[in-house]
């Protein structure tokens, strides 16, 4: 019974990670590429036009660059880090167009 409970807890934890908002534990780097006008609302999460695997988090009018975990991409509609096939991030499509393969 305990073994099944641990497996269920692990599965729920793994699922919960995918449902978390796109807040990253990486160091916060202020950005100069996002203007104050774009970062006008406290807590806004904005897609990074240059990298699908990162996003900007607005705090007190300053945009901080944050990374999504591992292979995930920022989903600009849901405002979370998501699987690349679900994210629909324009930066990812741009990367795919420039891929020489």
ABEGO torsion letter per residue (X at the ends): XAAAAAAAAAAAAAAAAAABBABBABBBBBBAABBAAABABBGBBBBBAABAABBBBBBGGBBBBBBBBEABBBBAAAGBBBBAAAAGBAAAAAAAAABAX
